[in-house]
């Protein structure tokens, strides 16, 4: 039986963040911290290593997989200490190291959210660092935060906010807008209500992290309108993420009324992170709404061995042309690198099982892999 292989297939990462070189060599503890979804250093789990076979305190399965895959790549002992030592040597020339990892993983392009980290990094610097084609997603919340200080009243704020989004979308390299409303007031977005939004202006002006739900919902509606007019894509964070996410209201199912709104029937919407852990809900949504898509970033690679399970679950409902590859890499290039390798490793197993079950032939299985890795991106964003 023909083996399904994706090893030579290029990858376009549809959701990741930029980063810069570490200022000094990492300790094992620092490297583990960089690999953690917790962006608050003081909240990292502490502990003692009492056995050579004990995983490093605070590490999870994806970190264990990364350690072993990097050890294989470096041809060194599969211990965290040795991997970090070799990594520090190679990363002394951070640009060369980053480009080496991108080339090895065949990453040819990245849709990059420059809204994190802050202060924002420069697109040109990140492009030169990784050597891949960089497209930008324009995050709306930093615009809102900046304009709250510059505008005297709500009317001026709305006018300047809309103008900012419109100008950003005119750039060929800006493929859409992004909202992290899931971190601020949740995904249960109400109908556009100017009066209610205006009533929360002073609250938002005084506190950029205020819930100000009506105002935030109003701003998301404006972003949806501008993406519709520009024929570009609205990215909406769904599911888990940073620790301050409004988790009870982070399921993509809360977005259904917004996505079904007749004003947005032609709006392309990208469910960032595929709603994890509510991946079945996201898969169902993209199966019933023609212009809604999803990626598997964050869940890949951060759930480690669960990537295989998730890929199988996603395609229980999601059409093959509605799912895109992503990583949510945000601190080090190893995230980009393992994201591709772990995805291919897991998807090959899923695709092979489909071939063995006579659901698809090997050629079709490989083409499906190519669709998720780069072809769907080209269809949704380029054509």
N, C-alpha and C positions, 0 to 999 in steps of 0.2 A: 504493500500500500504506500502511495506517495506521501512523504512527510511534508506537512505544512510548515514552511519557514518564512519568517518575516525579518530575518537578520539583516538583509540587504536593503530593506525598505526605508526611505527617508521618513522623517517625522517633523510635523509642524506642531509646536506646542501652543495651544490656543489660550492658555492662561498661566502666566508666571510673572514674577517681579524681578527688578534689577537688584544688583548688589555690588559691593566693591571689595577689594582685597582686604584680608585681615591685616591689622597693623602690626601684629606680632605672631609668632608661631602659636598654634592652639595647643592647649593641654587637652588630654582626653575628655575631661569634664566640660571644657569650653566647646569642644567639637560636638559633644552630645547635646549641649544646650542649643547650638546653632541648628541642629537637626530636629529640634523639638517644635511643636506647634505653639508651645507656650512662649510668647515673646516677652515675658516678664522674668528676667533672670533670677530674681529672689524667690520665685515660686517653683523653681526647679527642685525636684526631689533630691534629697541628700541621703547618703548611706555609705557603708564601708564595704570594701571588697575583701572577702575572707577566703576565697577559693579561686584558683586559676580558671575554673570553669564557670564561675559566677558571672552572669551578665553585669555590665557596668550599671551602678545604681541610676535609676531614672530612664534607662533605655527600654525600648519596646521592640516588637518584632521587626519593624521596617529598618530600624537601626542595626539590628543583628544581621539582616540580609545585606544591608549596605556594607557592613564591615567585611563580610565574607566575599562579596562580589568585588569590592575594592582590593582585597588581599589577592584575589585571583588576577585582577587587572595589573596590580603592582608586582605580582610574583613574590609576595612576602608572607610571613606568618599571619594566619587569620585571627590576630588579636587586635583589639582596639588600639592598644598602645603602639604596636608596630605599624598599623595602618596610618595612624595619625602622624607618626614620626616620618614615614615615607611621604605622606601627603604634604607635610610642612616643607620638606625638601623640594618637592616638585612645584609647590605653589609659591615658592620664592619668586619665580617669574609667573605672576598670576595670570597675565594675559595668555602666555603660551600654554599654561596648564588648562585654563578654561577652554581655549580653542581646541586643545587636544581632546578634552572630554566631549565637547560638542561634536567634533568630527567623528570620534569613535562611536557615538550614539546616533550619528547621521541626522542631527538636528539641523534643519535648513532654515527654519524660521520660528519666531516666537511672537505671539500677541502679548504685549507687556503692559502691565498695570503699574504706572509710575506713581500711583497714589500711595504706595508703601514701598520702601520706608520713607520717613520724613526726617529732615528736609528732602524734598524730591531730588532724585538723581537725574543726570542729563542723558537724554536718549543717545546722543552721539557717542558719549563715553561708553555706554553699555554696548552699543553696536560694535565699537572698536574692540571691546573686551572679548566678546564671545564670537564675533566673526559671522554670525547668522543674520538673516534679514529680520529686521525688527519692525513690527507694526505696533501702533500705540492705541490703547483704550483710554479714553478721557474720563476720569472719575469725577462725578458731580459733587460729592460732599466737600472736597477741598475748595471748590468754587464757591459753594454756599458759605463755608466758613470765612473765606477771604472777603466776600462781598458784604457779609453782615457787619464788618467793620467799616467798609467804605461807603455804605449807602445810608442815607438819612431816614428813609422810610421804606415801607413794604413795596410800594409801587415802583420806586427806583430799583430796589433789589430785584424784583421780577424782571424788569426791563433789561438790566445789566446781566442777570443770570441767563436769560434766554439768548442774549447777544453773544455771551461767552461760549455757550454750547454750539451755537450756529457757526461761529467763527472756527472753533475747533474741528467741527465736522467737515469744514471746507477743505481741510488738509487731506491729501491723498493717502498719507500714511496713518491717519487716524481712522480706524475701521468702525468705531462706534463709541458709545458712552457706557459708563458703568455706575451702578449704585450699590452701596453697602447698607441700604436701609434696614436690612436684617439685624445689623449691629445697633441701630439707633431706636427704631420703633416697631420693628417686625414687618413681616411680609403680608399682613392683613391690610392691604391698601384699599382705602375708601375712595369713593368717587371724588372727582376734582371739585373742591369747595373753596373758592377764593375768599369768601368772608371768614370762614373758620381759619384758614391759613393766615390771613391778615391779623386775626385776633391773637395769634401766637408769635407774631413778629418780635415784640419786645422781649418775650421770654427767650427766644432763640438768639436775639442780639446780645443778651446778657450772658448766655451760656451756650456755647457751641455744641455741647453734648446733651442739651435739653431734649426730651423726647419730642416735643412740638410735633406731634403726629400729623395733624392736619397740614401743617406747613411742609413737612417732609413728603407726605403723600402728594401734595400739590406740585412740589418740585420734581418728583418722579414722573408725574403726568406730563409736565413740560418736556422732560427728557424724552419720554416716549414719543411725543408729538414731533420733536426735532429729528429724532432718528427716522421717523416715518417720512418726513419731508425730504430728508437727505438720502433716504434709502440705505441707511446704515444700521448697525446692529446694537440693540440694547442689551448690555450684560447686567444681570441681576444676581448678586450673591445669594445662594440658597444653601440651606443645611448648616453644618457646623463650621467652625473657623476659629477665630481668636476667642479668648475666654469671655469677652464681653458681649458675645452674640445673644440676642433675645431668643434663646433656644426654643421655648414653647411656641414661638411664632415664626420659626425658621423653615418649616416645611414648605416646599414649593406648592403644595395644595392650596395654601392661603392666597396664592397669586391668581388662581383660576378666574375669579370675577374680573380682574384687571385684564388678563390675557384674552378673555372672551368678549371684552368690550368692543362694540362695533367700530369705534374710532381707531382701534388698533388691529383690525382684521388683516392688514397688510404689513404690520410692523414685525420685523425680524427680532426675536428675543432669544437670548442665549442664557440658559440656566447654568450659571457658574457652579462648579463642584457637583453638578448633577443631583443636588438636593441631599447628599449623603448625611445621615443614614436613611433618608427617605427616597432611595433610588428607584423603588418601584413606582412611587407617585410621579417622580420626574419622567420616568420611562413612559408611563401612561399618558401624561400630559403631552409629551412630544409626539405620541402616536395619534392623538385626536386633534391637535391644533397644527395646521400646515406650516406655519412660520415660526414655530418654537423648536429650539434645538437644545442639546445638553452636551456637557463634556464630563470627563471622569477625573478632572484634576482634584487635588487634595486626597481623595480616596485612593488615587494612584499618585505617588507610591506610599502614602503614609499609613495605609492599613496593611501593608506588607503582604502576607500570604492571602489576605482577604481579597486581593485584586482579582484573582481567578474566580472566586465566588461572585463578586460584583459584576464582572463582565458577563457571566452566564445569566445573572438576574436581569441586568439591563436589557439584554436582547430577548427576554421573555416577552417584552412589549414593544420596545423601541425599534422603529424602522432602522435598517442598516445605514441609511443616508442621513440620519438625524443625530448621530453620536460622534463626538470628536475627541481626539487625544489631548490630554493636558497634564500638567504636573503640579502647579501652584508652587514651584520652586521659588524661594524668597531670600535665602541667606548665602548659600554656597552652590557652586556649579555641580557638585556631586548630586544634588537633588534633581537637576535637569537630567543628568547622566543616568542615574538609577531609574528615574521615571520611565525613560524609554526602554531600558533593558528589562525592567521588571514587567512592564506592560507587554512587551513582545513575548517574554518567557511565559507569562500567564495566558495571553490570548492565543498563542500557538497551541497550548494544551486544550483550551476550549474549542478552538477551530478543529483540531485533530479529532476530538471526541465527536464533533458533528459529522466529520467525514466517516469515521468508523461506524457511526449510527446510520449512515446513508441519508443524512439530512441534506448534505451538499457534497459536491465533488471537491477535490483538492484545489483545483484552479479557482473555483468560486470562493472557497474558504480564504484563499490568499487574497483575492480581490477585496473581500470584505475587510480583511486586515488593512489593506492599503486605503480603503475608504476612510476608516477611522483614523489612521495615522496621518493622512494628508489630503486625500481626494475630497472628502467632505468639506474641509476648510476651503479648498479651491472653489468648490461649487457654491458655498454659502457666502464667502467673503470676496472672492476675486471675480467671478463671472457675473 
